[in-house]
Amino acid sequence: MNQVPTITLSNGTTMPRVGLGTSPMNDADAERAVHHALEAGYRLIDTAENYRNETGVGRALRQAPRDELFVTSKFNKAWHSVDGARTAFEASAEKLGVDYLDLLLIHWPNPDQDRYVDAWQGLIALRDAGLVKAIGTSNFKPAHLQRLIDATGVAPEVNQIQLSPVWAKSAEREFHATHGIVTEAWSPLGKGTDLLDNPILQEIAKEHGRTPGQVVLRWESQQDVVPIPKSANPGRLAENLAIFDFDLTPVQLAALTALDGTAKAAADSDQFGH
């Protein structure tokens, strides 16, 4: 079983440097995937209210000691209030079969609704109560994050964004680093694009004797980004963990970053959310 290195969040909590994403699996598929992932050595498991698979994820989580796990969930805009964040936490915790969450995120800012600051205050209260170890956001732009910081004096410990070499998000990562926010990547392998077939990436993979996917995940991890690739295939799950025993050169890192903007636009959280 692979031992996954960790990254320390701004509040001192440690989080594995790679995890398992579970969207868009149903309960049965998520249970199987998490079961195989835990066997392979994963300890960071990411789900969300909107995935509708927290029950299946929770069934699989019971095979590992709770204190070894880093369980993440996210909640929808219906709960964007101080009390709503508590309601969302309680619903997720019950479905997952846990007493606390390691990380709870606001899934989308939904700025048209304009209640994400209230949701953030609710998350701060949950962390203060010890029900959530770390708190964060998902799909927040620097402007959204700055508003949270200005309103509460508290920056998220994590912001989970759509990120891969074709969505390099350099400005976002720079903002995160300035404010002590760890960047977590969903769709880290560029789902829906032809990233993995890119000749530059394939050449770099050949030079290291690795798969293109492993090289992409290493590009992320070498820049302190935590990727959460989705897979239910035991072989692929193991591959996605085996990324910490080689290093890309500065030239290779830059070549991959230069792929930014070569795919369809990333999701725009000023326009989309749930």
C-alpha positions as MATLAB code, in Angstrom:
seq = 'MNQVPTITLSNGTTMPRVGLGTSPMNDADAERAVHHALEAGYRLIDTAENYRNETGVGRALRQAPRDELFVTSKFNKAWHSVDGARTAFEASAEKLGVDYLDLLLIHWPNPDQDRYVDAWQGLIALRDAGLVKAIGTSNFKPAHLQRLIDATGVAPEVNQIQLSPVWAKSAEREFHATHGIVTEAWSPLGKGTDLLDNPILQEIAKEHGRTPGQVVLRWESQQDVVPIPKSANPGRLAENLAIFDFDLTPVQLAALTALDGTAKAAADSDQFGH';
ca = [
       0.000    0.000    0.000;
       1.292    3.443   -0.961;
       1.949    5.954    1.805;
       0.709    9.325    0.563;
       2.641   12.429    1.674;
       0.672   15.236    3.280;
       0.410   19.013    3.051;
      -0.242   21.190    6.101;
      -3.187   23.584    5.955;
      -3.054   27.067    7.479;
      -4.754   25.887   10.694;
      -2.263   23.036   11.176;
      -4.483   20.234    9.849;
      -2.678   17.844    7.503;
      -4.241   16.699    4.230;
      -3.023   13.992    1.831;
      -1.421   15.393   -1.329;
      -3.645   13.335   -3.629;
      -7.187   12.070   -3.181;
     -10.108   10.357   -4.855;
     -12.861   12.323   -6.566;
     -16.261   10.609   -6.730;
     -18.324   12.698   -9.174;
     -20.522   11.581  -10.959;
     -20.687    8.118   -9.360;
     -23.895    6.763   -7.838;
     -23.942    5.167   -4.376;
     -23.049    1.663   -5.576;
     -20.241    2.805   -7.881;
     -18.871    5.189   -5.253;
     -18.845    2.442   -2.634;
     -16.831    0.168   -4.938;
     -14.428    2.926   -5.983;
     -13.770    4.074   -2.417;
     -13.286    0.455   -1.312;
     -10.599   -0.073   -3.980;
      -9.076    3.335   -3.276;
      -8.692    2.660    0.437;
      -7.083   -0.693   -0.345;
      -4.620    1.105   -2.641;
      -3.668    3.600    0.060;
      -5.923    6.610   -0.543;
      -7.055    8.411    2.575;
      -8.456   11.654    1.105;
     -11.962   10.969   -0.212;
     -13.959   13.792   -1.819;
     -17.733   13.819   -2.202;
     -20.555   16.373   -2.158;
     -24.233   16.761   -1.428;
     -24.764   17.343   -5.149;
     -23.146   14.025   -6.137;
     -25.893   12.114   -4.280;
     -23.429    9.386   -3.327;
     -22.516   10.251    0.282;
     -24.327    7.149    1.557;
     -22.301    4.853   -0.712;
     -19.065    6.633    0.133;
     -19.891    6.284    3.827;
     -20.454    2.536    3.565;
     -16.954    2.088    2.120;
     -15.308    4.428    4.625;
     -16.111    2.004    7.445;
     -13.342   -0.333    6.280;
     -10.617    2.067    7.491;
      -9.966    3.645   10.913;
     -11.697    7.047   11.054;
      -8.597    8.834   12.322;
      -6.690    7.756    9.183;
      -9.253    9.264    6.828;
      -9.600   12.766    5.405;
     -13.262   13.061    4.435;
     -14.422   16.038    2.364;
     -17.914   17.097    1.360;
     -19.533   20.207   -0.124;
     -22.972   21.809    0.119;
     -25.322   23.550   -2.293;
     -26.683   27.089   -2.431;
     -29.895   26.133   -0.612;
     -27.809   26.151    2.589;
     -26.065   29.506    2.120;
     -26.778   30.880    5.593;
     -25.226   30.512    9.040;
     -27.818   27.968   10.165;
     -27.945   26.407    6.714;
     -24.271   25.448    6.854;
     -24.994   23.579   10.098;
     -27.974   21.809    8.494;
     -25.841   20.847    5.493;
     -23.079   19.514    7.746;
     -25.518   17.399    9.754;
     -27.069   15.900    6.603;
     -23.674   15.017    5.104;
     -22.306   13.626    8.363;
     -25.360   11.400    8.788;
     -25.163   10.019    5.248;
     -21.418    9.460    5.545;
     -21.769    7.880    8.989;
     -19.201   10.176   10.617;
     -19.210   12.442   13.689;
     -17.070   15.121   12.065;
     -15.776   16.109    8.636;
     -12.135   16.792    7.912;
     -13.058   19.407    5.311;
     -16.368   21.026    4.369;
     -16.622   23.312    1.342;
     -19.119   25.768   -0.097;
     -19.566   24.064   -3.477;
     -20.147   27.185   -5.630;
     -20.254   30.874   -4.688;
     -23.526   31.572   -6.551;
     -22.878   35.342   -6.477;
     -26.297   36.101   -7.966;
     -27.819   34.738   -4.747;
     -25.259   36.755   -2.738;
     -25.297   34.664    0.432;
     -21.912   32.982    0.348;
     -20.518   35.242    3.096;
     -23.309   33.999    5.387;
     -22.450   30.420    4.453;
     -18.805   31.155    5.260;
     -19.738   32.490    8.700;
     -21.619   29.241    9.246;
     -18.541   27.226    8.330;
     -16.394   29.238   10.744;
     -18.887   28.405   13.506;
     -18.744   24.698   12.617;
     -14.952   24.724   12.784;
     -15.017   26.592   16.100;
     -17.407   23.924   17.432;
     -15.010   21.140   16.409;
     -17.495   19.558   14.000;
     -15.298   20.303   10.982;
     -11.508   20.226   11.157;
     -10.921   22.492    8.165;
     -13.154   24.723    6.070;
     -12.962   25.932    2.531;
     -14.531   26.800   -0.753;
     -14.938   25.321   -4.197;
     -14.933   27.219   -7.493;
     -14.341   30.592   -5.797;
     -12.491   33.236   -7.799;
     -10.004   35.585   -6.099;
     -12.681   38.300   -5.918;
     -15.039   35.937   -4.076;
     -12.258   34.871   -1.716;
     -11.240   38.460   -1.029;
     -14.790   39.262   -0.035;
     -14.794   36.418    2.513;
     -11.501   37.631    3.943;
     -12.680   41.256    4.105;
     -15.975   40.302    5.765;
     -14.674   37.835    8.356;
     -10.883   38.115    8.571;
     -10.747   34.372    7.859;
      -9.354   32.902    4.635;
     -10.403   29.411    3.488;
      -7.918   26.668    4.229;
      -8.645   25.117    0.813;
     -10.135   26.306   -2.477;
     -11.005   23.491   -4.867;
     -11.006   24.619   -8.505;
     -11.061   23.133  -12.000;
      -7.354   22.917  -12.762;
      -4.984   21.072  -15.090;
      -2.276   22.186  -17.540;
      -4.996   23.380  -19.949;
      -6.573   25.368  -17.087;
      -3.379   26.313  -15.256;
      -5.049   29.031  -13.131;
      -1.739   30.768  -12.364;
      -3.376   33.967  -11.048;
      -5.678   31.960   -8.788;
      -2.798   29.877   -7.444;
      -0.785   33.009   -6.759;
      -3.692   34.531   -4.821;
      -4.111   31.307   -2.854;
      -0.420   31.185   -1.967;
      -0.478   34.809   -0.789;
      -3.359   34.051    1.585;
      -2.272   30.620    2.819;
      -4.971   28.783    0.873;
      -4.162   25.300   -0.447;
      -5.243   24.751   -4.051;
      -7.127   21.525   -4.708;
      -7.800   20.444   -8.309;
     -10.958   18.876   -9.662;
     -10.795   17.477  -13.210;
      -7.005   17.397  -12.698;
      -6.553   15.251  -15.813;
      -8.426   17.673  -18.063;
     -11.648   15.698  -18.433;
     -13.471   16.600  -21.629;
     -10.293   17.771  -23.367;
      -7.578   16.026  -25.395;
      -4.883   16.888  -22.843;
      -3.702   13.311  -22.319;
      -3.127   12.929  -26.075;
      -1.029   16.085  -26.309;
       2.340   15.310  -28.013;
       4.321   17.502  -25.575;
       2.835   15.655  -22.603;
       3.340   12.279  -24.247;
       7.007   13.048  -24.905;
       7.586   14.073  -21.282;
       5.838   10.899  -20.116;
       8.089    8.827  -22.355;
      11.199   10.504  -20.937;
      10.163    9.485  -17.408;
       8.709    6.079  -18.271;
       5.339    7.190  -16.870;
       1.805    7.531  -18.146;
       0.607   10.956  -19.339;
      -1.835   10.972  -16.430;
       0.934   10.450  -13.891;
       2.919   13.326  -15.412;
      -0.088   15.677  -15.191;
      -0.712   14.757  -11.557;
       2.991   15.274  -10.811;
       2.866   18.703  -12.516;
       0.155   19.578  -10.027;
       1.732   18.072   -6.929;
       5.122   19.703   -7.569;
       3.335   23.061   -7.388;
       1.612   22.181   -4.094;
      -1.710   21.574   -5.810;
      -3.691   18.625   -4.399;
      -5.322   16.685   -7.260;
      -8.409   14.536   -6.733;
      -8.650   12.379   -9.875;
     -11.708   10.146  -10.255;
     -11.276    6.473  -11.092;
     -12.924    3.194  -10.183;
     -10.264    1.062  -11.883;
      -7.892   -0.530   -9.326;
      -4.919   -0.327  -11.698;
      -5.552    3.318  -12.497;
      -6.127    4.117   -8.830;
      -2.686    2.707   -8.013;
      -1.097    4.606  -10.933;
      -2.605    7.897   -9.770;
      -0.988    7.463   -6.345;
       2.441    6.521   -7.719;
       3.548   10.062   -8.551;
       5.917   10.977   -5.741;
       9.048    9.081   -6.804;
      10.009   11.217   -9.800;
      10.352   14.933  -10.516;
       9.616   16.984  -13.604;
      12.335   19.468  -14.555;
      11.645   23.221  -14.521;
      11.616   23.129  -18.338;
       9.057   20.316  -18.338;
       6.885   22.078  -15.764;
       6.934   25.240  -17.888;
       6.130   23.320  -21.081;
       3.030   21.880  -19.463;
       1.973   25.232  -17.987;
       2.248   26.672  -21.491;
      -0.687   24.442  -22.518;
      -2.950   26.808  -20.567;
      -5.840   28.052  -22.685;
      -5.560   25.354  -25.349;
      -8.870   23.681  -24.388;
     -12.454   24.810  -23.981;
     -13.001   27.405  -21.267;
     -13.199   26.233  -17.672;
     -16.486   26.504  -15.783;
     -17.299   30.113  -14.845;
     -18.508   30.364  -11.255;
     -20.000   33.791  -11.874;
     -22.353   32.120  -14.359;
     -22.833   28.583  -13.001;
     -23.521   27.037   -9.629;
     -25.896   24.919   -7.588;
];
